[in-house]
Amino acid sequence: MPQTPRWTEIPKYPVTVGIGLLAAAVTFAWWGGANISDLFPSAEIRRGQFWRLFTSILPHLDFLHLAFNLYWLWIFGTVVERIFGHTKTALLLLLFAVGSTSLDFAFDRGGVGLSGAGYALFGLLWVLSARDERFRDCIDQRTVKLFVAWFFLCIITTISGAYPVANVAHGTGAILGVLTAYALTLPKYRLQISALIVSILLFGFWGDTFGRPIINLSTKVGYEEARWGYDALLAGRNNEAVKWLRDSVKFRPKEPIYWYNLGIAYHRVGNMPAAIAAYKRAHELEPANADYAKAVDETSPN
């Protein structure tokens, strides 16, 4: 590993340091009770709030999470910023953050923290250290082993339930970093590799929106939409309730209560055919429920 920059050199790395300070500030504010819900990945991404794919890298769950990510952002980010400059570093971090977060949200619930971008920087420098003289020896074998071991350890802690981690973000980040490095060092294949990177990003955006009910693997998916739809029902925001509850039954089509609430929402906005269909589906899924049976009887044509 090259010599780590001294703290007195902080002004030389405004992008790396700026993101690190912003992440620390947001995290401490969150721990202090501040409402930063607009920064998290959530179902609102499917409504066009795509900034969450970047801002979700800022909050961190605990001190170890924050310290680990800030340390490697400093180690890797300063190398990239010293050689590529401020603008390119900012664009790379934007690419890595959005790319890793978008795939994680598409396939899972979406996580928080700089880990995805950190793995992207690792993948980038791992390849560049072997293919670009400017980056020679910027990563040693001990660091490679650490990141590979940490990747698989995080998978184990997630599967066991001991400590859930955004593993899709880690993997996607590493892939994007590796592909970016090859795009930079293989001019002959730059167009093809760049097209692959763009394809990953476009797939992520599709998976975050229209495709999420199809490809999402989380056992918790749909709960957020169902809760927001129910809250909208209680508040009398019936059109909003229809939107969220319609999404909830796409994710969890075998939850009778979601269909029942959707039927109520449709009923309130005057869409009786849709309300009847929703009530009937709830009744089919749970025939013994008296409320569902009553809703069907009261709305079905005589």
N, C-alpha and C positions, 0 to 999 in steps of 0.2 A: 504493500500500500504506500502511496506517496505520503509525504509529511502532511498531517492535518493542518489546515490554515489556523493561524493564531487568532484569538478573539479580537486582537487589534486590527485585523483585516476585515472585519465585518462590513465596513462601508464599500468594500470592493464587490460585494455579492448582494445587491439590493433585492433581487428576485427571490433567491433562496432564503435569505434572512427575513424578508418581508412576509413570505408565506408562513415561515416558521413562527414569527411573532404573532401573525394574525390567528394561526391555529391555536397558539397558547392563550391568546386573549379571549377567543371565542370559547375555548374549553373552560377556562377559569370562570368566565361569566356564566356559563351553563351550570357549572358546579355550585356557583353562588346563588342560583335560583332564577337567573334570567331566562325569559322565554325566547328560545331560538328555534322554535318549531319550523319556521319558514326555511331553515337551512337543511333540514333532514330529507333523505329520500322518502317519498311517500306516494300515495296514489294520486296526489296532485300533479305528479309528473305526467300522468296520462291526460291531464287537462291542460298541458302546455307549459307547466312551470319547470322548464328544463334547466334553469339555473341550479336547481337542487343537485344535479349530477356533478357540479363542481363544488358548491358550498358544503356538501356533505363530507368533504375531506377535512374540514376544519375542526369539528367537535371530536373529542376523544373520550373514551369511556372511563379510564382511570389513569393514574400517574405512570404506571409501567407502559401502558399503551402510548401515551403522549411522549414520554422520554425516549422510548425505542424509536419511534417514527421521527422525532426531531433530530435525534443523533444521526440517523442514516440520511436524512434530508441534508444535513450539514455536510456529512462526509461525501456523499455522491453529488449533491447539488452544486457545491462549490467547484468541483472538478469540471462539471459540465458548463457552468457559467463562466469559469475562467477561460475556457477554450472556445466555446460557442458564442459567448456574449449574452447580454441581458435579454434581448428580444427573443432570440431563438430558444433560450432556456425557458422563458415564460410560455412560449407557444408549445414547447415540448411538455411542460408540466400540465398545461391545459389539456393537451391531447391525452396524456396518460391518466389524468384525473377523470375526465369525462368518459374515456373509453373503458377504464376498469370499473367505474361506478355503474355505468349503463348496463354492462353485462351482468353485474352482480344483482342489480335491481330486476333485470329481466328474468333471471333464473331463480332468484331468491328474494328476500325481503329488502335487501339493500342495507349496507353497513355504513359506518362512519370512520373517519380517520385517514391518514396519509399512507396507509400500508400499500394500497394498490399502486399509487404513484411511486412509492419507494421500491417496490418490486420491478416496476417499469424502468426506473433509473438503474437498478441492479442489472436487468437484462441488457439494457443499452450499453452500459460500461463493460459488462462481461464480454460482449462481442467486440466492442471498439478496442478493448485492451489487447486483443489479438490481431486486429486488422488495421489499426490506425496508430502510427508512431506517437502521435500527440498524447495518446491515452495509455501508452505502454506501462504495464505494472500498476495501473490504477486500482486493480482488484487482485488480491492474492487468493490462493487456494483455500485458505482458512475462511475467508469471507464467503466464497462460493459454497463451501460445505455448510457454513452457518445458515445461509439463506435457503439452501435446499432442505436441510434438516428442519428448519423452522417451518417451512412450507408444509411438510408432511406432519409435523407435530401439531400444527394448527388444524389440519384435517382430522387428526385423531381426537383432539379436544372438542371439536365440533360434533363429530359423530357420537362421542361418549356423552355429550351434554355438559361436560365440565366447564368449557369456556367457548361459546360459539364465536366463530371468526368468519369474516367475509372472504372465504377461500376462492370464490370465483373472481373477486377483484384481484387477489394475489396472482392467480394464474393468468388472467387476461392482461394485467399490467406487465408481467414478465414477457408474455408473447408480443405485446405491442412494443416493448423496449427492444427486444431482439429483432423484430421486423424493421423497426426504425433504424437500428444500427446497420442492418444489411442494406437497407435502402440508401443509406449514406455512403457505404463503402463498396457497393456494387453498382456503379453507374449503368452498366449494361442492362441490369434487371430492375432499375429504379422504378420505372413506370409500372411494371407488373407488381412489385412489392407494395408500392404506394396504393395501387388499386385494391390490393388485399387489405391493407390497413383501412382504407375508406369503406370497404365492404364490411369489415368488422364493426366499424362505427355505425354504419347504416343498419346493420342487423341489430345492434344494440338499441338504436332508437325505435326500430320496429318492435323489438321485444319489450321495450318500456311502455309501449302504447297499444297498438292493435294486437300485437302477438302475445302479450303477457298472459292472457287467459289460456293460451295454447301451450306455451313452453315453460311457464313458471313451475318450479318443483317444490316450493315451500309448503309445508303442512299448515302454515298460518295464513297463507294468501287468501284474500277475500274478507278477512275479519275486519280490517280497517275500513273497507268500503261499506260493509254491513253496519258497523258502528256509526259511521258518519251519516249513512242513510237513515238509521233509526233516530239519531239526534235531530236530523232535519225534519223528520216526521213529527217529533215532539214539539219542535219549534214552529211548525206550520209551514215550513219551506218545502212544499210538496213537489214542485218541479225538480228541485235539487235532490230530494229524496229518491225520486224516480231514477235519476242519473246514477247515484251511488248504488242503489239497491239492484239496479239492472246489471251493474258491473259485478256486484257480489254474487249473483246467481250464475254469472258466467264462470267465475272462479270455483264456486262451490254449489253445483247444480243439485246436490242431494240434501241440502239444508232446508227443511220445510219452513222454518221460521223466516228465512230470507225471502222465500216466495210469498209467504203470508204478508210480510211487511211491504213487499213490492206490490202486492194486490191492493193493500190499503192506499198506498201512494197513487197508484193508477186510478183507484176509485175516487180519490179526492180531486184529481185533476180532470175527471170526467171521461177517462178512457175505459169504458166499461168492458169492451171485448178483452182488452189486455188484463184488466182486473180479474175478470172471471177465469181467464186462463191461468193466471198466477195463483188464485185461490184453489183451483182444481189441482194444480201441481202440488201445492202444499198438502192438500187432502190426500192425494195419491201417495205421497211420501210418508204421511203419518195419519192413516185413516181413523185412528182412535181419538184424535184430538177433536174435542167438541167445538172449539172456536173455528177450526178450519172447515168442519162440516157445516156449521151455521153460516159461515161466509159464502160457501157454495150455494146453499139453499136460498139465501136471501138475494143473491145476485143473479142466479141462473134464470133464464126465461121460463115461464110456466108452460 
